[in-house]
Amino acid sequence: MTKEIEVHSSSGNVFADLGLPNADELLIKAQLVDQISDLISERNLTQIEAAKILGLDQPKVSALMRGRLAGFSTERLFRLLNALGQDVEIRVVPTVITENQSQTRIIPA
């Protein structure tokens, strides 16, 4: 006997799909942390080396790399990207008329 599994389409934001408060902010933070993690990995930095560059201690780098977002504001994540030699640009554009709401997203270079 096979039980049928109910499948739902994603909204594109897993945090919203889970019903978490501040889902848009959580998604942006997760995307920024993904960029930071990618840069650390691409440069083959140890967590200790990354901590020196970022001005953090190693446990905070570990938390960051594991996606633990508590204690990291969006602005702080911007500063960490700057410390890794990345410019952060914020662009405001009118919403294209669609069925979807306006959105905030991270577009990697």
C-alpha positions in Angstrom: 0.0 0.0 0.0 1.5 3.3 -1.1 0.6 6.5 0.7 0.2 9.5 -1.7 2.5 12.4 -0.9 1.0 15.9 -1.2 3.4 18.3 -3.1 3.2 22.1 -3.0 5.0 24.5 -5.3 7.6 26.7 -3.6 7.1 30.5 -3.4 10.8 30.8 -4.1 11.5 31.6 -0.5 11.9 28.6 1.8 11.5 30.8 4.9 8.1 32.0 3.7 7.1 28.5 2.8 7.9 27.5 6.4 5.8 30.4 7.7 8.7 32.1 9.4 8.4 35.7 10.4 10.6 38.2 8.4 11.0 35.6 5.7 12.3 38.1 3.1 15.0 39.3 5.5 16.0 35.7 6.3 16.3 34.9 2.6 18.5 38.0 1.9 20.7 37.1 4.8 21.0 33.5 3.6 21.9 34.7 0.1 24.6 37.1 1.5 26.0 34.3 3.7 26.1 32.0 0.7 28.2 34.7 -1.1 30.6 35.0 1.9 30.9 31.3 2.2 31.6 30.9 -1.5 34.4 33.6 -1.3 36.0 31.9 1.7 35.9 28.5 -0.1 37.2 29.9 -3.4 40.2 31.4 -1.6 40.8 28.2 0.3 40.8 30.1 3.5 40.7 28.3 6.9 38.1 29.6 9.3 41.0 31.1 11.3 42.3 33.0 8.2 38.8 34.1 7.3 38.2 35.3 10.9 41.3 37.5 10.7 40.1 39.1 7.4 36.6 39.5 8.6 37.4 40.8 12.1 35.6 38.0 13.8 36.6 35.1 16.0 36.7 31.6 14.5 33.5 30.3 16.2 31.5 33.2 14.6 33.0 32.2 11.2 31.9 28.6 11.9 28.4 29.7 12.8 28.2 31.9 9.6 29.4 29.0 7.4 26.8 26.7 9.0 24.0 29.2 8.1 23.4 30.4 11.7 22.2 33.9 11.0 21.4 35.1 14.5 23.6 38.0 15.5 24.4 39.0 11.9 22.4 42.0 10.6 22.2 42.6 6.8 24.5 45.6 7.3 27.1 43.5 9.1 27.0 41.0 6.3 27.6 43.8 3.8 30.7 44.8 5.9 31.9 41.2 5.8 31.6 41.2 2.0 33.5 44.5 1.9 36.3 43.0 4.0 36.5 40.2 1.4 37.1 42.8 -1.3 33.6 42.9 -2.6 31.6 46.0 -3.4 27.9 45.9 -2.4 25.5 47.8 -4.5 21.9 48.4 -3.6 19.6 49.2 -6.6 16.0 50.4 -6.4 13.9 49.9 -9.5 10.2 50.0 -10.2 8.3 46.8 -10.0 7.4 45.3 -13.4 3.7 44.8 -13.5 3.1 41.1 -12.8 1.0 39.0 -10.6 3.9 38.8 -8.1 4.6 41.2 -5.3 7.7 43.4 -5.3 10.7 41.6 -4.2 14.2 41.9 -2.8 16.9 39.7 -4.1 20.7 39.2 -4.2 22.3 39.0 -7.7 25.8 37.7 -7.6 28.4 39.2 -9.8 
